[in-house]
Amino acid sequence: MDGVCGRRGGPPGRQLHRRRGPLRPGIPVSASVPVNRRKVFLDTGIFIAALSRRDQHHPRARTLFGGVRPHWHTSLLVWSEAYSWFLHRHGEEAARSFRLFAGSLEGLVLLEVDAKHHRETGRLLDRLRGTRLTYVDASSLVFIEQLGIDTVWSTDHHLGLTGAEVLPRG
């Protein structure tokens, strides 16, 4: 395992913008305010790219994780898929590194699957028949639609099938 985005300290901290003038009376000019953050869905491929220096998308994944921190979302299915990928490709330490990295993403929302979500995923698989969509990707698309997420960090073009922007771009 090559470390988290080439570093050992975890993901970058919260990024702030400085405003040029006073925000309101009593607040100094140098006061910092959080950036307006968008919702982003994290797919398995972006975790692989971020943690594997040899991955072709590693530099772009590193840039994404090193930039402004959005409201991150992923599902327990994606988490499971990524953990299994690292475990079977690189061993227990790599899987542990993934778990620690993903667990350190401040504010990460982990989406759970229930019977209703399972039915909705089945309906989406039927609707998108012929696209060779995996169950995990279909489940992710259901969450993306339900939550109104318009940006996905992924190396898989399938997650753009319902209109979301997929980053990084090739």
Phi and psi in radians as a Rosetta constraint file:
Dihedral C 1 N 2 CA 2 C 2 CIRCULARHARMONIC -1.707 0.35
Dihedral N 2 CA 2 C 2 N 3 CIRCULARHARMONIC 0.279 0.35
Dihedral C 2 N 3 CA 3 C 3 CIRCULARHARMONIC 1.587 0.35
Dihedral N 3 CA 3 C 3 N 4 CIRCULARHARMONIC 2.996 0.35
Dihedral C 3 N 4 CA 4 C 4 CIRCULARHARMONIC -1.457 0.35
Dihedral N 4 CA 4 C 4 N 5 CIRCULARHARMONIC 1.886 0.35
Dihedral C 4 N 5 CA 5 C 5 CIRCULARHARMONIC 0.892 0.35
Dihedral N 5 CA 5 C 5 N 6 CIRCULARHARMONIC 0.612 0.35
Dihedral C 5 N 6 CA 6 C 6 CIRCULARHARMONIC 1.407 0.35
Dihedral N 6 CA 6 C 6 N 7 CIRCULARHARMONIC 0.089 0.35
Dihedral C 6 N 7 CA 7 C 7 CIRCULARHARMONIC -2.200 0.35
Dihedral N 7 CA 7 C 7 N 8 CIRCULARHARMONIC 2.889 0.35
Dihedral C 7 N 8 CA 8 C 8 CIRCULARHARMONIC -1.835 0.35
Dihedral N 8 CA 8 C 8 N 9 CIRCULARHARMONIC -0.184 0.35
Dihedral C 8 N 9 CA 9 C 9 CIRCULARHARMONIC -1.551 0.35
Dihedral N 9 CA 9 C 9 N 10 CIRCULARHARMONIC 0.031 0.35
Dihedral C 9 N 10 CA 10 C 10 CIRCULARHARMONIC 1.697 0.35
Dihedral N 10 CA 10 C 10 N 11 CIRCULARHARMONIC -3.029 0.35
Dihedral C 10 N 11 CA 11 C 11 CIRCULARHARMONIC -1.255 0.35
Dihedral N 11 CA 11 C 11 N 12 CIRCULARHARMONIC 2.790 0.35
Dihedral C 11 N 12 CA 12 C 12 CIRCULARHARMONIC -1.089 0.35
Dihedral N 12 CA 12 C 12 N 13 CIRCULARHARMONIC 2.689 0.35
Dihedral C 12 N 13 CA 13 C 13 CIRCULARHARMONIC -1.302 0.35
Dihedral N 13 CA 13 C 13 N 14 CIRCULARHARMONIC 3.115 0.35
Dihedral C 13 N 14 CA 14 C 14 CIRCULARHARMONIC -1.112 0.35
Dihedral N 14 CA 14 C 14 N 15 CIRCULARHARMONIC 2.307 0.35
Dihedral C 14 N 15 CA 15 C 15 CIRCULARHARMONIC -1.729 0.35
Dihedral N 15 CA 15 C 15 N 16 CIRCULARHARMONIC 2.383 0.35
Dihedral C 15 N 16 CA 16 C 16 CIRCULARHARMONIC -2.154 0.35
Dihedral N 16 CA 16 C 16 N 17 CIRCULARHARMONIC 2.662 0.35
Dihedral C 16 N 17 CA 17 C 17 CIRCULARHARMONIC -1.870 0.35
Dihedral N 17 CA 17 C 17 N 18 CIRCULARHARMONIC 2.518 0.35
Dihedral C 17 N 18 CA 18 C 18 CIRCULARHARMONIC -1.679 0.35
Dihedral N 18 CA 18 C 18 N 19 CIRCULARHARMONIC 2.383 0.35
Dihedral C 18 N 19 CA 19 C 19 CIRCULARHARMONIC -1.518 0.35
Dihedral N 19 CA 19 C 19 N 20 CIRCULARHARMONIC 2.725 0.35
Dihedral C 19 N 20 CA 20 C 20 CIRCULARHARMONIC -1.442 0.35
Dihedral N 20 CA 20 C 20 N 21 CIRCULARHARMONIC -0.418 0.35
Dihedral C 20 N 21 CA 21 C 21 CIRCULARHARMONIC -2.249 0.35
Dihedral N 21 CA 21 C 21 N 22 CIRCULARHARMONIC -3.139 0.35
Dihedral C 21 N 22 CA 22 C 22 CIRCULARHARMONIC -1.097 0.35
Dihedral N 22 CA 22 C 22 N 23 CIRCULARHARMONIC 2.480 0.35
Dihedral C 22 N 23 CA 23 C 23 CIRCULARHARMONIC -1.317 0.35
Dihedral N 23 CA 23 C 23 N 24 CIRCULARHARMONIC -0.749 0.35
Dihedral C 23 N 24 CA 24 C 24 CIRCULARHARMONIC -2.887 0.35
Dihedral N 24 CA 24 C 24 N 25 CIRCULARHARMONIC 2.855 0.35
Dihedral C 24 N 25 CA 25 C 25 CIRCULARHARMONIC -0.928 0.35
Dihedral N 25 CA 25 C 25 N 26 CIRCULARHARMONIC 2.404 0.35
Dihedral C 25 N 26 CA 26 C 26 CIRCULARHARMONIC 1.615 0.35
Dihedral N 26 CA 26 C 26 N 27 CIRCULARHARMONIC -0.204 0.35
Dihedral C 26 N 27 CA 27 C 27 CIRCULARHARMONIC -1.857 0.35
Dihedral N 27 CA 27 C 27 N 28 CIRCULARHARMONIC 2.148 0.35
Dihedral C 27 N 28 CA 28 C 28 CIRCULARHARMONIC -1.062 0.35
Dihedral N 28 CA 28 C 28 N 29 CIRCULARHARMONIC 2.730 0.35
Dihedral C 28 N 29 CA 29 C 29 CIRCULARHARMONIC -1.023 0.35
Dihedral N 29 CA 29 C 29 N 30 CIRCULARHARMONIC -0.573 0.35
Dihedral C 29 N 30 CA 30 C 30 CIRCULARHARMONIC -1.427 0.35
Dihedral N 30 CA 30 C 30 N 31 CIRCULARHARMONIC 0.040 0.35
Dihedral C 30 N 31 CA 31 C 31 CIRCULARHARMONIC -1.082 0.35
Dihedral N 31 CA 31 C 31 N 32 CIRCULARHARMONIC 2.479 0.35
Dihedral C 31 N 32 CA 32 C 32 CIRCULARHARMONIC -1.831 0.35
Dihedral N 32 CA 32 C 32 N 33 CIRCULARHARMONIC 2.580 0.35
Dihedral C 32 N 33 CA 33 C 33 CIRCULARHARMONIC -2.247 0.35
Dihedral N 33 CA 33 C 33 N 34 CIRCULARHARMONIC 2.581 0.35
Dihedral C 33 N 34 CA 34 C 34 CIRCULARHARMONIC -1.108 0.35
Dihedral N 34 CA 34 C 34 N 35 CIRCULARHARMONIC 2.561 0.35
Dihedral C 34 N 35 CA 35 C 35 CIRCULARHARMONIC -1.208 0.35
Dihedral N 35 CA 35 C 35 N 36 CIRCULARHARMONIC 2.538 0.35
Dihedral C 35 N 36 CA 36 C 36 CIRCULARHARMONIC -1.139 0.35
Dihedral N 36 CA 36 C 36 N 37 CIRCULARHARMONIC 2.008 0.35
Dihedral C 36 N 37 CA 37 C 37 CIRCULARHARMONIC -1.796 0.35
Dihedral N 37 CA 37 C 37 N 38 CIRCULARHARMONIC 2.512 0.35
Dihedral C 37 N 38 CA 38 C 38 CIRCULARHARMONIC -1.768 0.35
Dihedral N 38 CA 38 C 38 N 39 CIRCULARHARMONIC 2.857 0.35
Dihedral C 38 N 39 CA 39 C 39 CIRCULARHARMONIC -1.457 0.35
Dihedral N 39 CA 39 C 39 N 40 CIRCULARHARMONIC 2.372 0.35
Dihedral C 39 N 40 CA 40 C 40 CIRCULARHARMONIC -2.330 0.35
Dihedral N 40 CA 40 C 40 N 41 CIRCULARHARMONIC 2.364 0.35
Dihedral C 40 N 41 CA 41 C 41 CIRCULARHARMONIC -1.701 0.35
Dihedral N 41 CA 41 C 41 N 42 CIRCULARHARMONIC 2.286 0.35
Dihedral C 41 N 42 CA 42 C 42 CIRCULARHARMONIC -1.746 0.35
Dihedral N 42 CA 42 C 42 N 43 CIRCULARHARMONIC 2.184 0.35
Dihedral C 42 N 43 CA 43 C 43 CIRCULARHARMONIC -1.813 0.35
Dihedral N 43 CA 43 C 43 N 44 CIRCULARHARMONIC 2.910 0.35
Dihedral C 43 N 44 CA 44 C 44 CIRCULARHARMONIC -0.900 0.35
Dihedral N 44 CA 44 C 44 N 45 CIRCULARHARMONIC -0.806 0.35
Dihedral C 44 N 45 CA 45 C 45 CIRCULARHARMONIC -1.046 0.35
Dihedral N 45 CA 45 C 45 N 46 CIRCULARHARMONIC -0.567 0.35
Dihedral C 45 N 46 CA 46 C 46 CIRCULARHARMONIC -1.265 0.35
Dihedral N 46 CA 46 C 46 N 47 CIRCULARHARMONIC -0.560 0.35
Dihedral C 46 N 47 CA 47 C 47 CIRCULARHARMONIC -1.177 0.35
Dihedral N 47 CA 47 C 47 N 48 CIRCULARHARMONIC -0.748 0.35
Dihedral C 47 N 48 CA 48 C 48 CIRCULARHARMONIC -1.085 0.35
Dihedral N 48 CA 48 C 48 N 49 CIRCULARHARMONIC -0.812 0.35
Dihedral C 48 N 49 CA 49 C 49 CIRCULARHARMONIC -1.106 0.35
Dihedral N 49 CA 49 C 49 N 50 CIRCULARHARMONIC -0.702 0.35
Dihedral C 49 N 50 CA 50 C 50 CIRCULARHARMONIC -1.170 0.35
Dihedral N 50 CA 50 C 50 N 51 CIRCULARHARMONIC -0.604 0.35
Dihedral C 50 N 51 CA 51 C 51 CIRCULARHARMONIC -1.722 0.35
Dihedral N 51 CA 51 C 51 N 52 CIRCULARHARMONIC -0.115 0.35
Dihedral C 51 N 52 CA 52 C 52 CIRCULARHARMONIC -2.073 0.35
Dihedral N 52 CA 52 C 52 N 53 CIRCULARHARMONIC 1.838 0.35
Dihedral C 52 N 53 CA 53 C 53 CIRCULARHARMONIC -1.033 0.35
Dihedral N 53 CA 53 C 53 N 54 CIRCULARHARMONIC -0.490 0.35
Dihedral C 53 N 54 CA 54 C 54 CIRCULARHARMONIC -1.374 0.35
Dihedral N 54 CA 54 C 54 N 55 CIRCULARHARMONIC -0.203 0.35
Dihedral C 54 N 55 CA 55 C 55 CIRCULARHARMONIC -1.182 0.35
Dihedral N 55 CA 55 C 55 N 56 CIRCULARHARMONIC 2.392 0.35
Dihedral C 55 N 56 CA 56 C 56 CIRCULARHARMONIC -1.071 0.35
Dihedral N 56 CA 56 C 56 N 57 CIRCULARHARMONIC -0.431 0.35
Dihedral C 56 N 57 CA 57 C 57 CIRCULARHARMONIC -1.655 0.35
Dihedral N 57 CA 57 C 57 N 58 CIRCULARHARMONIC 0.058 0.35
Dihedral C 57 N 58 CA 58 C 58 CIRCULARHARMONIC -0.956 0.35
Dihedral N 58 CA 58 C 58 N 59 CIRCULARHARMONIC -0.864 0.35
Dihedral C 58 N 59 CA 59 C 59 CIRCULARHARMONIC -1.042 0.35
Dihedral N 59 CA 59 C 59 N 60 CIRCULARHARMONIC -0.711 0.35
Dihedral C 59 N 60 CA 60 C 60 CIRCULARHARMONIC -1.248 0.35
Dihedral N 60 CA 60 C 60 N 61 CIRCULARHARMONIC -0.655 0.35
Dihedral C 60 N 61 CA 61 C 61 CIRCULARHARMONIC -1.118 0.35
Dihedral N 61 CA 61 C 61 N 62 CIRCULARHARMONIC -0.728 0.35
Dihedral C 61 N 62 CA 62 C 62 CIRCULARHARMONIC -1.072 0.35
Dihedral N 62 CA 62 C 62 N 63 CIRCULARHARMONIC -0.710 0.35
Dihedral C 62 N 63 CA 63 C 63 CIRCULARHARMONIC -1.107 0.35
Dihedral N 63 CA 63 C 63 N 64 CIRCULARHARMONIC -0.757 0.35
Dihedral C 63 N 64 CA 64 C 64 CIRCULARHARMONIC -1.063 0.35
Dihedral N 64 CA 64 C 64 N 65 CIRCULARHARMONIC -0.859 0.35
Dihedral C 64 N 65 CA 65 C 65 CIRCULARHARMONIC -1.218 0.35
Dihedral N 65 CA 65 C 65 N 66 CIRCULARHARMONIC -0.366 0.35
Dihedral C 65 N 66 CA 66 C 66 CIRCULARHARMONIC -1.563 0.35
Dihedral N 66 CA 66 C 66 N 67 CIRCULARHARMONIC -0.079 0.35
Dihedral C 66 N 67 CA 67 C 67 CIRCULARHARMONIC -1.622 0.35
Dihedral N 67 CA 67 C 67 N 68 CIRCULARHARMONIC -2.718 0.35
Dihedral C 67 N 68 CA 68 C 68 CIRCULARHARMONIC -1.056 0.35
Dihedral N 68 CA 68 C 68 N 69 CIRCULARHARMONIC 2.309 0.35
Dihedral C 68 N 69 CA 69 C 69 CIRCULARHARMONIC -1.401 0.35
Dihedral N 69 CA 69 C 69 N 70 CIRCULARHARMONIC 2.038 0.35
Dihedral C 69 N 70 CA 70 C 70 CIRCULARHARMONIC -1.483 0.35
Dihedral N 70 CA 70 C 70 N 71 CIRCULARHARMONIC -3.083 0.35
Dihedral C 70 N 71 CA 71 C 71 CIRCULARHARMONIC -1.451 0.35
Dihedral N 71 CA 71 C 71 N 72 CIRCULARHARMONIC 1.750 0.35
Dihedral C 71 N 72 CA 72 C 72 CIRCULARHARMONIC -1.351 0.35
Dihedral N 72 CA 72 C 72 N 73 CIRCULARHARMONIC 2.426 0.35
Dihedral C 72 N 73 CA 73 C 73 CIRCULARHARMONIC -2.340 0.35
Dihedral N 73 CA 73 C 73 N 74 CIRCULARHARMONIC 2.504 0.35
Dihedral C 73 N 74 CA 74 C 74 CIRCULARHARMONIC -2.693 0.35
Dihedral N 74 CA 74 C 74 N 75 CIRCULARHARMONIC 2.980 0.35
Dihedral C 74 N 75 CA 75 C 75 CIRCULARHARMONIC -1.908 0.35
Dihedral N 75 CA 75 C 75 N 76 CIRCULARHARMONIC 2.816 0.35
Dihedral C 75 N 76 CA 76 C 76 CIRCULARHARMONIC -1.122 0.35
Dihedral N 76 CA 76 C 76 N 77 CIRCULARHARMONIC -0.466 0.35
Dihedral C 76 N 77 CA 77 C 77 CIRCULARHARMONIC -1.170 0.35
Dihedral N 77 CA 77 C 77 N 78 CIRCULARHARMONIC -0.752 0.35
Dihedral C 77 N 78 CA 78 C 78 CIRCULARHARMONIC -1.113 0.35
Dihedral N 78 CA 78 C 78 N 79 CIRCULARHARMONIC -0.775 0.35
Dihedral C 78 N 79 CA 79 C 79 CIRCULARHARMONIC -0.986 0.35
Dihedral N 79 CA 79 C 79 N 80 CIRCULARHARMONIC -0.824 0.35
Dihedral C 79 N 80 CA 80 C 80 CIRCULARHARMONIC -1.091 0.35
Dihedral N 80 CA 80 C 80 N 81 CIRCULARHARMONIC -0.766 0.35
Dihedral C 80 N 81 CA 81 C 81 CIRCULARHARMONIC -1.089 0.35
Dihedral N 81 CA 81 C 81 N 82 CIRCULARHARMONIC -0.781 0.35
Dihedral C 81 N 82 CA 82 C 82 CIRCULARHARMONIC -1.172 0.35
Dihedral N 82 CA 82 C 82 N 83 CIRCULARHARMONIC -0.764 0.35
Dihedral C 82 N 83 CA 83 C 83 CIRCULARHARMONIC -1.031 0.35
Dihedral N 83 CA 83 C 83 N 84 CIRCULARHARMONIC -0.793 0.35
Dihedral C 83 N 84 CA 84 C 84 CIRCULARHARMONIC -1.107 0.35
Dihedral N 84 CA 84 C 84 N 85 CIRCULARHARMONIC -0.695 0.35
Dihedral C 84 N 85 CA 85 C 85 CIRCULARHARMONIC -1.049 0.35
Dihedral N 85 CA 85 C 85 N 86 CIRCULARHARMONIC -0.880 0.35
Dihedral C 85 N 86 CA 86 C 86 CIRCULARHARMONIC -1.102 0.35
Dihedral N 86 CA 86 C 86 N 87 CIRCULARHARMONIC -0.728 0.35
Dihedral C 86 N 87 CA 87 C 87 CIRCULARHARMONIC -1.053 0.35
Dihedral N 87 CA 87 C 87 N 88 CIRCULARHARMONIC -0.845 0.35
Dihedral C 87 N 88 CA 88 C 88 CIRCULARHARMONIC -1.405 0.35
Dihedral N 88 CA 88 C 88 N 89 CIRCULARHARMONIC -0.436 0.35
Dihedral C 88 N 89 CA 89 C 89 CIRCULARHARMONIC -1.558 0.35
Dihedral N 89 CA 89 C 89 N 90 CIRCULARHARMONIC -0.637 0.35
Dihedral C 89 N 90 CA 90 C 90 CIRCULARHARMONIC -2.258 0.35
Dihedral N 90 CA 90 C 90 N 91 CIRCULARHARMONIC -0.104 0.35
Dihedral C 90 N 91 CA 91 C 91 CIRCULARHARMONIC 1.751 0.35
Dihedral N 91 CA 91 C 91 N 92 CIRCULARHARMONIC 3.126 0.35
Dihedral C 91 N 92 CA 92 C 92 CIRCULARHARMONIC -1.102 0.35
Dihedral N 92 CA 92 C 92 N 93 CIRCULARHARMONIC -0.683 0.35
Dihedral C 92 N 93 CA 93 C 93 CIRCULARHARMONIC -1.144 0.35
Dihedral N 93 CA 93 C 93 N 94 CIRCULARHARMONIC -0.673 0.35
Dihedral C 93 N 94 CA 94 C 94 CIRCULARHARMONIC -1.152 0.35
Dihedral N 94 CA 94 C 94 N 95 CIRCULARHARMONIC -0.726 0.35
Dihedral C 94 N 95 CA 95 C 95 CIRCULARHARMONIC -1.100 0.35
Dihedral N 95 CA 95 C 95 N 96 CIRCULARHARMONIC -0.710 0.35
Dihedral C 95 N 96 CA 96 C 96 CIRCULARHARMONIC -1.123 0.35
Dihedral N 96 CA 96 C 96 N 97 CIRCULARHARMONIC -0.735 0.35
Dihedral C 96 N 97 CA 97 C 97 CIRCULARHARMONIC -1.041 0.35
Dihedral N 97 CA 97 C 97 N 98 CIRCULARHARMONIC -0.739 0.35
Dihedral C 97 N 98 CA 98 C 98 CIRCULARHARMONIC -1.043 0.35
Dihedral N 98 CA 98 C 98 N 99 CIRCULARHARMONIC -0.853 0.35
Dihedral C 98 N 99 CA 99 C 99 CIRCULARHARMONIC -1.033 0.35
Dihedral N 99 CA 99 C 99 N 100 CIRCULARHARMONIC -0.734 0.35
Dihedral C 99 N 100 CA 100 C 100 CIRCULARHARMONIC -1.211 0.35
Dihedral N 100 CA 100 C 100 N 101 CIRCULARHARMONIC -0.706 0.35
Dihedral C 100 N 101 CA 101 C 101 CIRCULARHARMONIC -1.095 0.35
Dihedral N 101 CA 101 C 101 N 102 CIRCULARHARMONIC -0.945 0.35
Dihedral C 101 N 102 CA 102 C 102 CIRCULARHARMONIC -1.071 0.35
Dihedral N 102 CA 102 C 102 N 103 CIRCULARHARMONIC -0.680 0.35
Dihedral C 102 N 103 CA 103 C 103 CIRCULARHARMONIC -1.182 0.35
Dihedral N 103 CA 103 C 103 N 104 CIRCULARHARMONIC -0.341 0.35
Dihedral C 103 N 104 CA 104 C 104 CIRCULARHARMONIC -1.584 0.35
Dihedral N 104 CA 104 C 104 N 105 CIRCULARHARMONIC -0.046 0.35
Dihedral C 104 N 105 CA 105 C 105 CIRCULARHARMONIC -1.291 0.35
Dihedral N 105 CA 105 C 105 N 106 CIRCULARHARMONIC 1.814 0.35
Dihedral C 105 N 106 CA 106 C 106 CIRCULARHARMONIC -1.003 0.35
Dihedral N 106 CA 106 C 106 N 107 CIRCULARHARMONIC 2.197 0.35
Dihedral C 106 N 107 CA 107 C 107 CIRCULARHARMONIC 1.447 0.35
Dihedral N 107 CA 107 C 107 N 108 CIRCULARHARMONIC 0.081 0.35
Dihedral C 107 N 108 CA 108 C 108 CIRCULARHARMONIC -1.030 0.35
Dihedral N 108 CA 108 C 108 N 109 CIRCULARHARMONIC 2.211 0.35
Dihedral C 108 N 109 CA 109 C 109 CIRCULARHARMONIC -1.662 0.35
Dihedral N 109 CA 109 C 109 N 110 CIRCULARHARMONIC 2.125 0.35
Dihedral C 109 N 110 CA 110 C 110 CIRCULARHARMONIC -1.708 0.35
Dihedral N 110 CA 110 C 110 N 111 CIRCULARHARMONIC 2.059 0.35
Dihedral C 110 N 111 CA 111 C 111 CIRCULARHARMONIC -1.618 0.35
Dihedral N 111 CA 111 C 111 N 112 CIRCULARHARMONIC 2.250 0.35
Dihedral C 111 N 112 CA 112 C 112 CIRCULARHARMONIC -1.651 0.35
Dihedral N 112 CA 112 C 112 N 113 CIRCULARHARMONIC 2.720 0.35
Dihedral C 112 N 113 CA 113 C 113 CIRCULARHARMONIC -1.894 0.35
Dihedral N 113 CA 113 C 113 N 114 CIRCULARHARMONIC 2.358 0.35
Dihedral C 113 N 114 CA 114 C 114 CIRCULARHARMONIC -2.227 0.35
Dihedral N 114 CA 114 C 114 N 115 CIRCULARHARMONIC -3.067 0.35
Dihedral C 114 N 115 CA 115 C 115 CIRCULARHARMONIC -1.082 0.35
Dihedral N 115 CA 115 C 115 N 116 CIRCULARHARMONIC -0.672 0.35
Dihedral C 115 N 116 CA 116 C 116 CIRCULARHARMONIC -1.112 0.35
Dihedral N 116 CA 116 C 116 N 117 CIRCULARHARMONIC -0.780 0.35
Dihedral C 116 N 117 CA 117 C 117 CIRCULARHARMONIC -1.094 0.35
Dihedral N 117 CA 117 C 117 N 118 CIRCULARHARMONIC -0.695 0.35
Dihedral C 117 N 118 CA 118 C 118 CIRCULARHARMONIC -1.022 0.35
Dihedral N 118 CA 118 C 118 N 119 CIRCULARHARMONIC -0.775 0.35
Dihedral C 118 N 119 CA 119 C 119 CIRCULARHARMONIC -1.116 0.35
Dihedral N 119 CA 119 C 119 N 120 CIRCULARHARMONIC -0.746 0.35
Dihedral C 119 N 120 CA 120 C 120 CIRCULARHARMONIC -1.127 0.35
Dihedral N 120 CA 120 C 120 N 121 CIRCULARHARMONIC -0.631 0.35
Dihedral C 120 N 121 CA 121 C 121 CIRCULARHARMONIC -1.128 0.35
Dihedral N 121 CA 121 C 121 N 122 CIRCULARHARMONIC -0.735 0.35
Dihedral C 121 N 122 CA 122 C 122 CIRCULARHARMONIC -1.062 0.35
Dihedral N 122 CA 122 C 122 N 123 CIRCULARHARMONIC -0.735 0.35
Dihedral C 122 N 123 CA 123 C 123 CIRCULARHARMONIC -1.108 0.35
Dihedral N 123 CA 123 C 123 N 124 CIRCULARHARMONIC -0.705 0.35
Dihedral C 123 N 124 CA 124 C 124 CIRCULARHARMONIC -1.159 0.35
Dihedral N 124 CA 124 C 124 N 125 CIRCULARHARMONIC -0.697 0.35
Dihedral C 124 N 125 CA 125 C 125 CIRCULARHARMONIC -1.055 0.35
Dihedral N 125 CA 125 C 125 N 126 CIRCULARHARMONIC -0.689 0.35
Dihedral C 125 N 126 CA 126 C 126 CIRCULARHARMONIC -1.145 0.35
Dihedral N 126 CA 126 C 126 N 127 CIRCULARHARMONIC -0.752 0.35
Dihedral C 126 N 127 CA 127 C 127 CIRCULARHARMONIC -1.128 0.35
Dihedral N 127 CA 127 C 127 N 128 CIRCULARHARMONIC -0.627 0.35
Dihedral C 127 N 128 CA 128 C 128 CIRCULARHARMONIC -1.815 0.35
Dihedral N 128 CA 128 C 128 N 129 CIRCULARHARMONIC 0.479 0.35
Dihedral C 128 N 129 CA 129 C 129 CIRCULARHARMONIC -0.956 0.35
Dihedral N 129 CA 129 C 129 N 130 CIRCULARHARMONIC 2.447 0.35
Dihedral C 129 N 130 CA 130 C 130 CIRCULARHARMONIC 1.683 0.35
Dihedral N 130 CA 130 C 130 N 131 CIRCULARHARMONIC -0.119 0.35
Dihedral C 130 N 131 CA 131 C 131 CIRCULARHARMONIC -1.659 0.35
Dihedral N 131 CA 131 C 131 N 132 CIRCULARHARMONIC -0.042 0.35
Dihedral C 131 N 132 CA 132 C 132 CIRCULARHARMONIC 1.003 0.35
Dihedral N 132 CA 132 C 132 N 133 CIRCULARHARMONIC 0.722 0.35
Dihedral C 132 N 133 CA 133 C 133 CIRCULARHARMONIC -1.381 0.35
Dihedral N 133 CA 133 C 133 N 134 CIRCULARHARMONIC 2.299 0.35
Dihedral C 133 N 134 CA 134 C 134 CIRCULARHARMONIC -1.322 0.35
Dihedral N 134 CA 134 C 134 N 135 CIRCULARHARMONIC 2.828 0.35
Dihedral C 134 N 135 CA 135 C 135 CIRCULARHARMONIC -1.069 0.35
Dihedral N 135 CA 135 C 135 N 136 CIRCULARHARMONIC -0.747 0.35
Dihedral C 135 N 136 CA 136 C 136 CIRCULARHARMONIC -1.098 0.35
Dihedral N 136 CA 136 C 136 N 137 CIRCULARHARMONIC -0.753 0.35
Dihedral C 136 N 137 CA 137 C 137 CIRCULARHARMONIC -1.128 0.35
Dihedral N 137 CA 137 C 137 N 138 CIRCULARHARMONIC -0.721 0.35
Dihedral C 137 N 138 CA 138 C 138 CIRCULARHARMONIC -1.095 0.35
Dihedral N 138 CA 138 C 138 N 139 CIRCULARHARMONIC -0.750 0.35
Dihedral C 138 N 139 CA 139 C 139 CIRCULARHARMONIC -1.044 0.35
Dihedral N 139 CA 139 C 139 N 140 CIRCULARHARMONIC -0.750 0.35
Dihedral C 139 N 140 CA 140 C 140 CIRCULARHARMONIC -1.078 0.35
Dihedral N 140 CA 140 C 140 N 141 CIRCULARHARMONIC -0.741 0.35
Dihedral C 140 N 141 CA 141 C 141 CIRCULARHARMONIC -1.082 0.35
Dihedral N 141 CA 141 C 141 N 142 CIRCULARHARMONIC -0.649 0.35
Dihedral C 141 N 142 CA 142 C 142 CIRCULARHARMONIC -1.073 0.35
Dihedral N 142 CA 142 C 142 N 143 CIRCULARHARMONIC -0.834 0.35
Dihedral C 142 N 143 CA 143 C 143 CIRCULARHARMONIC -1.074 0.35
Dihedral N 143 CA 143 C 143 N 144 CIRCULARHARMONIC -0.755 0.35
Dihedral C 143 N 144 CA 144 C 144 CIRCULARHARMONIC -1.042 0.35
Dihedral N 144 CA 144 C 144 N 145 CIRCULARHARMONIC -0.774 0.35
Dihedral C 144 N 145 CA 145 C 145 CIRCULARHARMONIC -1.168 0.35
Dihedral N 145 CA 145 C 145 N 146 CIRCULARHARMONIC -0.814 0.35
Dihedral C 145 N 146 CA 146 C 146 CIRCULARHARMONIC -1.067 0.35
Dihedral N 146 CA 146 C 146 N 147 CIRCULARHARMONIC -0.682 0.35
Dihedral C 146 N 147 CA 147 C 147 CIRCULARHARMONIC -1.617 0.35
Dihedral N 147 CA 147 C 147 N 148 CIRCULARHARMONIC -0.021 0.35
Dihedral C 147 N 148 CA 148 C 148 CIRCULARHARMONIC 1.138 0.35
Dihedral N 148 CA 148 C 148 N 149 CIRCULARHARMONIC 0.626 0.35
Dihedral C 148 N 149 CA 149 C 149 CIRCULARHARMONIC -1.468 0.35
Dihedral N 149 CA 149 C 149 N 150 CIRCULARHARMONIC 2.219 0.35
Dihedral C 149 N 150 CA 150 C 150 CIRCULARHARMONIC -1.928 0.35
Dihedral N 150 CA 150 C 150 N 151 CIRCULARHARMONIC 0.043 0.35
Dihedral C 150 N 151 CA 151 C 151 CIRCULARHARMONIC -2.313 0.35
Dihedral N 151 CA 151 C 151 N 152 CIRCULARHARMONIC 2.316 0.35
Dihedral C 151 N 152 CA 152 C 152 CIRCULARHARMONIC -2.168 0.35
Dihedral N 152 CA 152 C 152 N 153 CIRCULARHARMONIC 2.295 0.35
Dihedral C 152 N 153 CA 153 C 153 CIRCULARHARMONIC -1.656 0.35
Dihedral N 153 CA 153 C 153 N 154 CIRCULARHARMONIC 1.952 0.35
Dihedral C 153 N 154 CA 154 C 154 CIRCULARHARMONIC -2.822 0.35
Dihedral N 154 CA 154 C 154 N 155 CIRCULARHARMONIC 2.796 0.35
Dihedral C 154 N 155 CA 155 C 155 CIRCULARHARMONIC -1.857 0.35
Dihedral N 155 CA 155 C 155 N 156 CIRCULARHARMONIC 0.200 0.35
Dihedral C 155 N 156 CA 156 C 156 CIRCULARHARMONIC -1.968 0.35
Dihedral N 156 CA 156 C 156 N 157 CIRCULARHARMONIC 2.021 0.35
Dihedral C 156 N 157 CA 157 C 157 CIRCULARHARMONIC -1.106 0.35
Dihedral N 157 CA 157 C 157 N 158 CIRCULARHARMONIC -0.383 0.35
Dihedral C 157 N 158 CA 158 C 158 CIRCULARHARMONIC -1.017 0.35
Dihedral N 158 CA 158 C 158 N 159 CIRCULARHARMONIC -0.483 0.35
Dihedral C 158 N 159 CA 159 C 159 CIRCULARHARMONIC -1.333 0.35
Dihedral N 159 CA 159 C 159 N 160 CIRCULARHARMONIC 0.029 0.35
Dihedral C 159 N 160 CA 160 C 160 CIRCULARHARMONIC -1.767 0.35
Dihedral N 160 CA 160 C 160 N 161 CIRCULARHARMONIC 0.064 0.35
Dihedral C 160 N 161 CA 161 C 161 CIRCULARHARMONIC -1.068 0.35
Dihedral N 161 CA 161 C 161 N 162 CIRCULARHARMONIC -0.463 0.35
Dihedral C 161 N 162 CA 162 C 162 CIRCULARHARMONIC -1.820 0.35
Dihedral N 162 CA 162 C 162 N 163 CIRCULARHARMONIC 0.219 0.35
Dihedral C 162 N 163 CA 163 C 163 CIRCULARHARMONIC 1.907 0.35
Dihedral N 163 CA 163 C 163 N 164 CIRCULARHARMONIC -0.110 0.35
Dihedral C 163 N 164 CA 164 C 164 CIRCULARHARMONIC -1.247 0.35
Dihedral N 164 CA 164 C 164 N 165 CIRCULARHARMONIC 2.608 0.35
Dihedral C 164 N 165 CA 165 C 165 CIRCULARHARMONIC -1.398 0.35
Dihedral N 165 CA 165 C 165 N 166 CIRCULARHARMONIC 2.279 0.35
Dihedral C 165 N 166 CA 166 C 166 CIRCULARHARMONIC -1.830 0.35
Dihedral N 166 CA 166 C 166 N 167 CIRCULARHARMONIC 2.171 0.35
Dihedral C 166 N 167 CA 167 C 167 CIRCULARHARMONIC -2.122 0.35
Dihedral N 167 CA 167 C 167 N 168 CIRCULARHARMONIC 2.560 0.35
Dihedral C 167 N 168 CA 168 C 168 CIRCULARHARMONIC -1.377 0.35
Dihedral N 168 CA 168 C 168 N 169 CIRCULARHARMONIC 2.654 0.35
Dihedral C 168 N 169 CA 169 C 169 CIRCULARHARMONIC -1.406 0.35
Dihedral N 169 CA 169 C 169 N 170 CIRCULARHARMONIC 2.558 0.35
